[in-house]
Amino acid sequence: MNNSKFYYKCVDCGATYDKLQVMYLCPMCDKLNSPKLPPKGVLKTVFDYQKLINSGIDFAKLSHNNFMDLMPFKEFGSLPNLRIGRTPLYNYRAFGSPGSSYNIFLKDDSQNPTYSFKDRASSVVSAYAMENDIDTIITASTGNAGSSLAGICAAQGQKAIIIVPESAPAAKLTQILMYGATIIPVKGTYDDAFDLSIKATKEFGWYNRNTAFNPLTIEGKKTVSFELFEQLNYTVPDRIFIPVGDGVIISGVYKGFEDLLNLKIIDHIPTIVAVQSEKSDNLVRNIGANKFMAKACTTIADSISVDIPRNFYMAQKYIQEYNGETITVSDAQIMEASLLLSQSTGLFTEPAAAAAYAGLLTYESSNNLSENSNNVVLLTGSGLKDLKAVSSVIEMPNAIEPIIDELKKFVP
């Protein structure tokens, strides 16, 4: 397929590749990678921004064309016939929250077809596969990416093979099976599943969707930045709070705003806050360190539980270049945030998404939110994905006899 809209650039060595066949990591950097360290050689998709500027492109034209000028495939019709993206952005004040001098916005990506942010990436990977006559896609996942790929492939008539740690939440595994994908649980962690999926790609030639391995996943995730800019009346938010595991979502958000910056549509990048659990902080803890040191993760937020963040180097580079911020929160804070968010807004999110809100609450309590600032929280998945995780903050009452005297015991 001849698609000259973009080329790949290695975020580590700077090598560029305009080859049109499937590419994953920079082949030069990949030779030096160690299985116990984040991989180097992750590729960034680069477009001809000057050509687009010269063509008179502006945001209205980009949006009208479904951002296809900044997508790494040819036809919009190659995407699945599902509503992906264009998710709601809620003003927190609309829920009756206490008055404050700043604005809080909640971007609810649980409204995607498989109820998570991951559909943005899966749809782009699937579209590329459709245009290149690829019918089998594999991924490693703690659940969301797997259920997303399974659902998107079901809509596209493609085969999905999902490798998951056996500890993945039952609801996510159920989704994968209902979509008809081949699911392969492994005894081990997400990192073990990731490594096995790479070996399978080399052995069987399947197309690999893995985040921080397939560069097109970042191109799918960047679409949220375009939506935020549009939904905030063509302004850049002051801060965006993002749950971080592998570092791909945060890189995608940065990439979207960077595309707009390169097109001179915006003049600055928002302050992006990487939020991790204290029990899974391998990305933020290692930023700027001389040597990467991993520790085993035990967080309740399975979607951001990653021992080796595969997109560490790209995420680090973005955070350092654009003065991003980092914060860790406890699992207790995550669950408290999940409960507060549910009870005050009606938005029930999984723990990973609640982590981003916990990060905002920490900033709020420290008076770090500026007057009149616009602050966005990225809610990346539905709470129905992992009901077991919230059992610690709720209590199911015992059944009563169906008589009024028994009911009165529950009346305040």
N, C-alpha and C positions, 0 to 999 in steps of 0.2 A: 504494500500500500504506500503510495507516495503522499506523505504529509509533511510539508516543510514549515509548518507553523511554529515548530519548536525544536529545540535540541536539548540534550542532557549536559549538565555540568556537575562534576564531582565537587562536593562541598569541602573536601579535604585537600586534594592535590590540584584542583582547578582544571583538570583535563575535561575537554568537551567531546561529545559524541553526537554525530548526526545520523548514525546508523538507524535504519528503520525496523530492524528486527527487534524482538523482545529483549529488553535489557533490564538488569536488576542493579547490582552494585558495580562501581567502577572496577574493571578487571585488574588494573594495576594495583589499586589499594587493597582489593579483596585478597590478593596473594599474601598480604602481610597480616591478615586478620587472625585473631586468636579466638577460640570458641568460648572462652571465659571472660571476654571483654566486649564492650559494644563495638559493632562493626564500623570500620571506616569505609569510605567509598560510596556512601549514600548519594544518590543522584538527584539533582534539582532540575525540574523542567523549566526551561527558559524560552520565552517567546520573543518575537521581533517587535519590541515595544516601540522603537522609533518608526518602523513601518506603519504600525497602528496609529501612532500620533499623526504621521503625515497623511493618513487616510481620513483624518478628521474625526477619529473615534472620540466619543465621550461616554459618560456612564449610561445615559439614556439609550444610546445605540447598543451598548454592551448588554444591558438588561433586556431590551427588545429582542435581541438575538439569543436570549437564554445563555449569555456569556460564552457562546461557542467560540468567539475569537480568542478566548483564553482557556480552551479545553483541548486536551491531547487526543482527540478523535475527530472524525470528519462530520458526522451527521447527528443532529439532535435525536432523530428517530432511532438511533442505535441504543438509546437508553431504554430501560424497561418502561412499560406502560403503567407506571405507578407514580403517585405524587411523592417525589423525593425532594427534600428541602422546602424552601418557602414556608418554614415553620413559624409559629407565632412568637412575637416578642411582646411580653406583658410588662406594663408599668406596675411596679410593686405597689405604688400608692393606690392603684385602682382596687386593690384588695382591702383597703381600709387600714393600711399600716399607719403607725404613728407618724406625725409630721416630722420632716427632717429638712435639712438645707441642701440635700443632694438627691439625685435620682437613682433608683435601682431598677434595672430591667432584667427580666428573666427570659432567656431564649430557650424555648421548650422543644428540644429535638426528640423527645419521646413520641412526637407526633408523626415521625417517619414510619414507613410501612412495617418494619420489624421492630419498631419502638426504640430505636437508638440512633445516635449520630453516625454510626458506622455505615448506614445505608448510603451516605454521600460518597464514601470511598468505594463501596462495593459496586455501585451503579456505574461509576467511571471505569473501573476495572472490567466490568462485564461488557460495557459498550466497546471498549478497545478489543476485547476478545471477540465480540460479534463481528467487528469489521476486519478481523484478521483470521477468521475461520477457526477459532479456538473453541472447543466445546467442553473442556474439562478444566476446572479451576480448583486449586487446593489452598487451604489456609490453616494456620494454627490460631487458636483462640481460647480465651478463658470463657467464652460464651457469646458475647455480643457480636464480634466480627464473624463468628461462625454462623450464628442464626441469621445475621444480615446477608452474608454471602449465599446461604442456603435459600433464603426467601427471594433474593434477587435472581438467582439462577433458576428457581422454579418459574418465575415470571418470564424468563428469557429462553426457557427450554435448554438450559445448559446443565452440565453435571457439576455438582459441588462435592468436594471431599474435605471433611472437617476433622482436624486432629485437636483434641481437647485434653486437658488434665482431668483425671477421673473425679477430681474434687469440684469441678465446675457446677454451678447451681442447676438444680433439676429443671427449673422453668426454661432456662436457655437451651438445655439439651433437648427438652421436649419440643421446643420450637424447631430445632434443627431436624429432628426426626419427622415432624409433621410436614415440613417442606420437602421431604423426600430425599434429603442429602444422605451421603454415606458418612456416618460419624464413627470416629476411631478414638476412643478414650485411651490414654496412656498413663502408666504408673509413673507419676512424676509431676513436675511443674510446667507452667506455661513455656518456660525456656526450653524444657525437654521436648515439648510438642513443636515448638518453633524449629528446633534443630532437625527433628525428624521430617518435618514438612519440606525443609530445604533439600534434605537427602532424597526425598521422594520426587521432588521436582527434577533433580539431576538424573535419577534412575528412570523415571517414566516419562519425562518431558511435559508434565502437566504445568499449566500456567499458575504462577504463585501470586496470591493476593496479599501476602504478609505485609503488614505495615513496617515501614523502615527497611523494606527489602524491595518491594515494588514501588517505584517512584510515583506512579499514578495515584496511589492512595492519598498522597498529600494534595494532589490536584482536585480530588473529590472533596476533601475536607475544607479546602480553602473557600468553597462557595459560601460558607456561613459568613465570612467576612464581607462579601458582596451584599448579602442580605442585611447584615447589621447596618452597613453604611446607608442602604436604601431605607430601611425601617426607621432610622434615626434622622430622617429628613436630610440625607446627604451630608451628614456630619460624622466625624470620627469620634467614637466614645473615648472617655478619658481613661477608664480602666476596664479590662476584661479579665474575669476570674475563670480559670480553666483547670479542670482536673487533669493531672498528668501521671502517666504510667510509662509507656514507651517513648513519649515525646513527639508523637506524630500529630495528634490533634493540635497541640500548641504550635507546631511547625506549620501546619496547614493554615491556621488562623494568621500567623505571621505572613505566610506566602501570599494569602489573598490580599492583605493590605499592602504588601510589597509590590504586587502586580499593579495595584491602583497608584502607588507612589511612582513606579516606573513609567506609568502612563500620564503622570502629572495631574491626575484626577484629585489626589489628596496631596498635602504637603508635609505630613508627618505620620508616624506610626503610633497607634495608641499604646499606653503602658499596659503590658500584658503580664498578669500575675500567674505564675505556675504554682498550683496548689497540689501538694502531695500529703499522704498520710505519714505520720511519724514512723509507722511500721512498714512503710514502703517509700523510702526517700532517696533511692539510689541515683535519681537524676539530679535533684536540686542539691543534694549533699556533695556531689562530685564536681559541680560547676567551678571551674578555675583551679581544680586540684592538679597537682603534678602527676599523680598516678590514680587511675580509677580503682576504687575499692568497692566491691559489691558485698551486700549482706542479705541474708535470707529474709524474705518479706512474709509478714503474718497478718497484714491488714484485713479487716472485714470487707473492705471495698475491693472485691476480686478483680474488677475491670481495670484497676490501676495498680494491681499487685504484680510487680515486675522486678526480678532480681537483676537482670541485665537490660537496661533500657536501650532498645535497638536503634533508636534515633537520637541517641545522646548527643552526638557531635553536631548535628544540624541544629537541634534545639538549643544547645549551649551557645552556638554561634549566633543564632537569632537573639537570644536573651541578652548576650553581651553587646551585640552591635546596636540593638535598639533599646537599651537600658530597661530591659524587663526586670521584673521583681519575682521573688520566690518566697514561699511560706509553707510550713508544715503544720498540720493539725492532727489532733489525736483522734483515734477511732471513736472515743466518747463524744468528742465535738462533732464528728461526722454524723453520728446517729441522732444527736440532739438537733442538729441542723435539719436532718431529714424529717424529724417529727415536727419541728417548728414550721418548716416549709409546707408540709402537708396540711397542718392545722390552720395556717394563716392564709394559704393561697389555693388550696385544693389541688396542688401539683405534687404528686407522689413520685419521687425519683429514687433511683437505686443509689446505694451508698457512694459510688464513685462520683455521681453527679452532685450529691449532697456535699461532697468534699469541697467543691467549688464555692458553694454557699457558705460553708463553715469558714472558708478563707475570707469571704467578704465580711462575715460577722466579726472575725478577729480584727480586720481593718477598722470596722465600725467602732468596736469597743476601744480601740487605740486612737480614735479620732484622726484616722489617716485618710478619710474621704473628704475631699475639698468641697467647699460650698458651691452649689449649683453644678457640680460635676455629674456626668453621666457614667454610671457603673453597670456593666453587664455581667451577669452570671450565666455561664454556659451549662445548661442542664442536659446531660448527654444520654440519659436512658431512663426508662420507666422503672418504678419501684416494683412492679409486678414481675420483673426479671429475677428478683431474689427476695422472696418473702421470708426466708429463714433469717436473713440478716437483720430484719427489723424486729424480730421476736423479743429482743432485749429491751425494747422501749415501749412495748404495748402489752396489755394483759387481756386475754379473752375471758369474760365472765362465765361463770357456770350457768347452765340452763335453769330456768325457774318453772314452777307450775304456772299454767296459764290462768292465773287468778289475780284480781286487782290488788289484793293485799301484798302479794309477792312483788308486783310491779312497783308499789309505793316505796319499796326499799331502794329503788334506783332513782326516785324523784328527789331532786335537791330541796 
